[in-house]
Amino acid sequence: MLGGEDKMDSKYYITWEEYLADHPELERKSKQAIEPKIQKYEDIMFTFIMDLVL
């Protein structure tokens, strides 16, 4: 993860890197087309989880 952050343990939330490792078929598709969408989803989910915690 970026910035040396600790890995968040969750059965529902995974990082883009973990998702890509679990779905090797995405290697054939353009990462440039997929990655921004997944990154946006990741950011939204992180914000949602933090809102639940706080």
Biopython code that builds the backbone (N, CA, C, O; Angstrom):
import numpy as np
from Bio.PDB.StructureBuilder import StructureBuilder

atoms = [
    (1, "MET", "N", (0.834, -1.177, 0.000)),
    (1, "MET", "CA", (0.000, 0.000, 0.000)),
    (1, "MET", "C", (0.883, 1.246, 0.000)),
    (1, "MET", "O", (2.071, 1.181, 0.314)),
    (2, "LEU", "N", (0.299, 2.343, -0.346)),
    (2, "LEU", "CA", (1.036, 3.583, -0.436)),
    (2, "LEU", "C", (1.317, 4.155, 0.937)),
    (2, "LEU", "O", (0.515, 4.020, 1.861)),
    (3, "GLY", "N", (2.460, 4.792, 1.058)),
    (3, "GLY", "CA", (2.772, 5.514, 2.275)),
    (3, "GLY", "C", (3.054, 4.644, 3.486)),
    (3, "GLY", "O", (3.035, 5.152, 4.607)),
    (4, "GLY", "N", (3.314, 3.357, 3.312)),
    (4, "GLY", "CA", (3.626, 2.484, 4.424)),
    (4, "GLY", "C", (2.455, 2.211, 5.346)),
    (4, "GLY", "O", (2.651, 1.854, 6.507)),
    (5, "GLU", "N", (1.256, 2.373, 4.852)),
    (5, "GLU", "CA", (0.077, 2.132, 5.667)),
    (5, "GLU", "C", (-0.059, 0.644, 5.969)),
    (5, "GLU", "O", (0.338, -0.201, 5.165)),
    (6, "ASP", "N", (-0.616, 0.334, 7.122)),
    (6, "ASP", "CA", (-0.849, -1.064, 7.465)),
    (6, "ASP", "C", (-1.997, -1.611, 6.634)),
    (6, "ASP", "O", (-2.894, -0.873, 6.226)),
    (7, "LYS", "N", (-1.957, -2.909, 6.392)),
    (7, "LYS", "CA", (-3.021, -3.558, 5.628)),
    (7, "LYS", "C", (-4.272, -3.634, 6.493)),
    (7, "LYS", "O", (-4.212, -4.042, 7.652)),
    (8, "MET", "N", (-5.396, -3.240, 5.927)),
    (8, "MET", "CA", (-6.664, -3.301, 6.635)),
    (8, "MET", "C", (-7.251, -4.700, 6.444)),
    (8, "MET", "O", (-7.463, -5.134, 5.312)),
    (9, "ASP", "N", (-7.508, -5.393, 7.525)),
    (9, "ASP", "CA", (-8.067, -6.735, 7.451)),
    (9, "ASP", "C", (-9.577, -6.658, 7.288)),
    (9, "ASP", "O", (-10.286, -6.160, 8.162)),
    (10, "SER", "N", (-10.059, -7.160, 6.149)),
    (10, "SER", "CA", (-11.489, -7.168, 5.877)),
    (10, "SER", "C", (-11.777, -8.258, 4.868)),
    (10, "SER", "O", (-10.986, -8.492, 3.955)),
    (11, "LYS", "N", (-12.910, -8.926, 5.029)),
    (11, "LYS", "CA", (-13.260, -9.929, 4.033)),
    (11, "LYS", "C", (-13.962, -9.298, 2.844)),
    (11, "LYS", "O", (-14.179, -9.974, 1.839)),
    (12, "TYR", "N", (-14.326, -8.019, 2.925)),
    (12, "TYR", "CA", (-15.009, -7.340, 1.829)),
    (12, "TYR", "C", (-14.138, -6.329, 1.103)),
    (12, "TYR", "O", (-14.345, -6.087, -0.086)),
    (13, "TYR", "N", (-13.183, -5.740, 1.778)),
    (13, "TYR", "CA", (-12.365, -4.672, 1.211)),
    (13, "TYR", "C", (-10.976, -5.194, 0.861)),
    (13, "TYR", "O", (-10.292, -5.754, 1.717)),
    (14, "ILE", "N", (-10.554, -5.016, -0.393)),
    (14, "ILE", "CA", (-9.198, -5.358, -0.789)),
    (14, "ILE", "C", (-8.651, -4.219, -1.635)),
    (14, "ILE", "O", (-9.407, -3.429, -2.201)),
    (15, "THR", "N", (-7.340, -4.147, -1.712)),
    (15, "THR", "CA", (-6.704, -3.103, -2.511)),
    (15, "THR", "C", (-6.718, -3.490, -3.983)),
    (15, "THR", "O", (-6.991, -4.636, -4.341)),
    (16, "TRP", "N", (-6.419, -2.507, -4.828)),
    (16, "TRP", "CA", (-6.333, -2.751, -6.265)),
    (16, "TRP", "C", (-5.295, -3.829, -6.564)),
    (16, "TRP", "O", (-5.527, -4.692, -7.411)),
    (17, "GLU", "N", (-4.161, -3.789, -5.879)),
    (17, "GLU", "CA", (-3.099, -4.769, -6.107)),
    (17, "GLU", "C", (-3.571, -6.184, -5.782)),
    (17, "GLU", "O", (-3.272, -7.127, -6.514)),
    (18, "GLU", "N", (-4.307, -6.326, -4.681)),
    (18, "GLU", "CA", (-4.836, -7.639, -4.307)),
    (18, "GLU", "C", (-5.886, -8.112, -5.304)),
    (18, "GLU", "O", (-5.931, -9.288, -5.663)),
    (19, "TYR", "N", (-6.729, -7.183, -5.746)),
    (19, "TYR", "CA", (-7.761, -7.525, -6.728)),
    (19, "TYR", "C", (-7.125, -7.992, -8.031)),
    (19, "TYR", "O", (-7.563, -8.977, -8.625)),
    (20, "LEU", "N", (-6.097, -7.285, -8.471)),
    (20, "LEU", "CA", (-5.407, -7.639, -9.706)),
    (20, "LEU", "C", (-4.734, -9.009, -9.579)),
    (20, "LEU", "O", (-4.734, -9.791, -10.530)),
    (21, "ALA", "N", (-4.168, -9.297, -8.423)),
    (21, "ALA", "CA", (-3.544, -10.595, -8.205)),
    (21, "ALA", "C", (-4.580, -11.727, -8.245)),
    (21, "ALA", "O", (-4.274, -12.829, -8.700)),
    (22, "ASP", "N", (-5.797, -11.460, -7.772)),
    (22, "ASP", "CA", (-6.867, -12.459, -7.768)),
    (22, "ASP", "C", (-7.542, -12.623, -9.124)),
    (22, "ASP", "O", (-8.223, -13.622, -9.358)),
    (23, "HIS", "N", (-7.362, -11.656, -10.020)),
    (23, "HIS", "CA", (-8.020, -11.672, -11.332)),
    (23, "HIS", "C", (-6.988, -11.468, -12.447)),
    (23, "HIS", "O", (-6.932, -10.395, -13.048)),
    (24, "PRO", "N", (-6.173, -12.493, -12.724)),
    (24, "PRO", "CA", (-5.107, -12.345, -13.725)),
    (24, "PRO", "C", (-5.626, -12.063, -15.136)),
    (24, "PRO", "O", (-4.868, -11.584, -15.979)),
    (25, "GLU", "N", (-6.890, -12.348, -15.408)),
    (25, "GLU", "CA", (-7.443, -12.076, -16.734)),
    (25, "GLU", "C", (-7.455, -10.576, -17.038)),
    (25, "GLU", "O", (-7.535, -10.179, -18.200)),
    (26, "LEU", "N", (-7.376, -9.748, -16.003)),
    (26, "LEU", "CA", (-7.350, -8.297, -16.214)),
    (26, "LEU", "C", (-6.035, -7.831, -16.832)),
    (26, "LEU", "O", (-5.952, -6.728, -17.372)),
    (27, "GLU", "N", (-5.015, -8.670, -16.751)),
    (27, "GLU", "CA", (-3.725, -8.323, -17.364)),
    (27, "GLU", "C", (-3.885, -8.115, -18.869)),
    (27, "GLU", "O", (-3.155, -7.321, -19.462)),
    (28, "ARG", "N", (-4.825, -8.814, -19.486)),
    (28, "ARG", "CA", (-5.047, -8.692, -20.927)),
    (28, "ARG", "C", (-5.763, -7.396, -21.283)),
    (28, "ARG", "O", (-5.669, -6.920, -22.414)),
    (29, "LYS", "N", (-6.470, -6.834, -20.327)),
    (29, "LYS", "CA", (-7.198, -5.589, -20.572)),
    (29, "LYS", "C", (-6.306, -4.408, -20.194)),
    (29, "LYS", "O", (-5.314, -4.565, -19.482)),
    (30, "SER", "N", (-6.658, -3.282, -20.660)),
    (30, "SER", "CA", (-5.869, -2.087, -20.383)),
    (30, "SER", "C", (-5.993, -1.679, -18.914)),
    (30, "SER", "O", (-7.077, -1.334, -18.446)),
    (31, "LYS", "N", (-4.880, -1.723, -18.203)),
    (31, "LYS", "CA", (-4.885, -1.291, -16.812)),
    (31, "LYS", "C", (-5.243, 0.182, -16.719)),
    (31, "LYS", "O", (-5.838, 0.624, -15.736)),
    (32, "GLN", "N", (-4.886, 0.929, -17.728)),
    (32, "GLN", "CA", (-5.164, 2.365, -17.717)),
    (32, "GLN", "C", (-6.661, 2.632, -17.744)),
    (32, "GLN", "O", (-7.109, 3.662, -17.241)),
    (33, "ALA", "N", (-7.440, 1.731, -18.318)),
    (33, "ALA", "CA", (-8.893, 1.906, -18.377)),
    (33, "ALA", "C", (-9.567, 1.436, -17.088)),
    (33, "ALA", "O", (-10.588, 1.994, -16.685)),
    (34, "ILE", "N", (-9.010, 0.421, -16.447)),
    (34, "ILE", "CA", (-9.648, -0.194, -15.288)),
    (34, "ILE", "C", (-9.184, 0.431, -13.968)),
    (34, "ILE", "O", (-9.991, 0.663, -13.068)),
    (35, "GLU", "N", (-7.909, 0.694, -13.863)),
    (35, "GLU", "CA", (-7.337, 1.110, -12.585)),
    (35, "GLU", "C", (-7.971, 2.367, -11.992)),
    (35, "GLU", "O", (-8.230, 2.375, -10.789)),
    (36, "PRO", "N", (-8.237, 3.427, -12.751)),
    (36, "PRO", "CA", (-8.873, 4.608, -12.134)),
    (36, "PRO", "C", (-10.250, 4.305, -11.541)),
    (36, "PRO", "O", (-10.615, 4.868, -10.509)),
    (37, "LYS", "N", (-11.004, 3.433, -12.178)),
    (37, "LYS", "CA", (-12.329, 3.077, -11.670)),
    (37, "LYS", "C", (-12.219, 2.308, -10.356)),
    (37, "LYS", "O", (-12.964, 2.571, -9.412)),
    (38, "ILE", "N", (-11.296, 1.366, -10.301)),
    (38, "ILE", "CA", (-11.096, 0.583, -9.082)),
    (38, "ILE", "C", (-10.537, 1.471, -7.976)),
    (38, "ILE", "O", (-10.927, 1.340, -6.816)),
    (39, "GLN", "N", (-9.624, 2.375, -8.331)),
    (39, "GLN", "CA", (-9.044, 3.280, -7.334)),
    (39, "GLN", "C", (-10.130, 4.182, -6.749)),
    (39, "GLN", "O", (-10.144, 4.426, -5.543)),
    (40, "LYS", "N", (-11.027, 4.673, -7.581)),
    (40, "LYS", "CA", (-12.123, 5.517, -7.102)),
    (40, "LYS", "C", (-13.021, 4.719, -6.153)),
    (40, "LYS", "O", (-13.418, 5.219, -5.100)),
    (41, "TYR", "N", (-13.338, 3.479, -6.528)),
    (41, "TYR", "CA", (-14.144, 2.603, -5.678)),
    (41, "TYR", "C", (-13.433, 2.362, -4.346)),
    (41, "TYR", "O", (-14.056, 2.405, -3.285)),
    (42, "GLU", "N", (-12.129, 2.109, -4.411)),
    (42, "GLU", "CA", (-11.344, 1.872, -3.207)),
    (42, "GLU", "C", (-11.404, 3.090, -2.286)),
    (42, "GLU", "O", (-11.576, 2.943, -1.076)),
    (43, "ASP", "N", (-11.265, 4.278, -2.843)),
    (43, "ASP", "CA", (-11.315, 5.505, -2.055)),
    (43, "ASP", "C", (-12.698, 5.720, -1.434)),
    (43, "ASP", "O", (-12.808, 6.128, -0.277)),
    (44, "ILE", "N", (-13.742, 5.447, -2.202)),
    (44, "ILE", "CA", (-15.110, 5.603, -1.691)),
    (44, "ILE", "C", (-15.370, 4.617, -0.553)),
    (44, "ILE", "O", (-15.959, 4.984, 0.464)),
    (45, "MET", "N", (-14.937, 3.379, -0.720)),
    (45, "MET", "CA", (-15.145, 2.371, 0.321)),
    (45, "MET", "C", (-14.367, 2.726, 1.586)),
    (45, "MET", "O", (-14.871, 2.552, 2.695)),
    (46, "PHE", "N", (-13.151, 3.218, 1.424)),
    (46, "PHE", "CA", (-12.354, 3.605, 2.581)),
    (46, "PHE", "C", (-13.048, 4.731, 3.345)),
    (46, "PHE", "O", (-13.130, 4.688, 4.572)),
    (47, "THR", "N", (-13.544, 5.731, 2.630)),
    (47, "THR", "CA", (-14.256, 6.840, 3.244)),
    (47, "THR", "C", (-15.508, 6.344, 3.970)),
    (47, "THR", "O", (-15.792, 6.768, 5.090)),
    (48, "PHE", "N", (-16.244, 5.452, 3.331)),
    (48, "PHE", "CA", (-17.450, 4.884, 3.942)),
    (48, "PHE", "C", (-17.117, 4.150, 5.230)),
    (48, "PHE", "O", (-17.796, 4.330, 6.241)),
    (49, "ILE", "N", (-16.083, 3.329, 5.204)),
    (49, "ILE", "CA", (-15.689, 2.564, 6.401)),
    (49, "ILE", "C", (-15.238, 3.502, 7.505)),
    (49, "ILE", "O", (-15.579, 3.299, 8.670)),
    (50, "MET", "N", (-14.475, 4.527, 7.148)),
    (50, "MET", "CA", (-14.021, 5.486, 8.166)),
    (50, "MET", "C", (-15.200, 6.243, 8.752)),
    (50, "MET", "O", (-15.213, 6.534, 9.948)),
    (51, "ASP", "N", (-16.193, 6.566, 7.927)),
    (51, "ASP", "CA", (-17.394, 7.230, 8.448)),
    (51, "ASP", "C", (-18.142, 6.333, 9.436)),
    (51, "ASP", "O", (-18.717, 6.819, 10.410)),
    (52, "LEU", "N", (-18.133, 5.045, 9.183)),
    (52, "LEU", "CA", (-18.789, 4.111, 10.110)),
    (52, "LEU", "C", (-18.041, 4.038, 11.441)),
    (52, "LEU", "O", (-18.648, 3.948, 12.508)),
    (53, "VAL", "N", (-16.736, 4.078, 11.353)),
    (53, "VAL", "CA", (-15.903, 3.963, 12.557)),
    (53, "VAL", "C", (-15.975, 5.239, 13.386)),
    (53, "VAL", "O", (-16.039, 5.189, 14.614)),
    (54, "LEU", "N", (-15.964, 6.365, 12.715)),
    (54, "LEU", "CA", (-15.959, 7.643, 13.445)),
    (54, "LEU", "C", (-17.347, 8.034, 13.717)),
    (54, "LEU", "O", (-17.587, 9.079, 14.322)),
]
sb = StructureBuilder()
sb.init_structure("model")
sb.init_model(0)
sb.init_chain("A")
sb.init_seg("    ")
for serial, (resi, resn, name, xyz) in enumerate(atoms, 1):
    if name == "N":
        sb.init_residue(resn, " ", resi, " ")
    sb.init_atom(name, np.array(xyz, "f"), 0.0, 1.0, " ", f" {name:<3s}", serial, name[0])
structure = sb.get_structure()
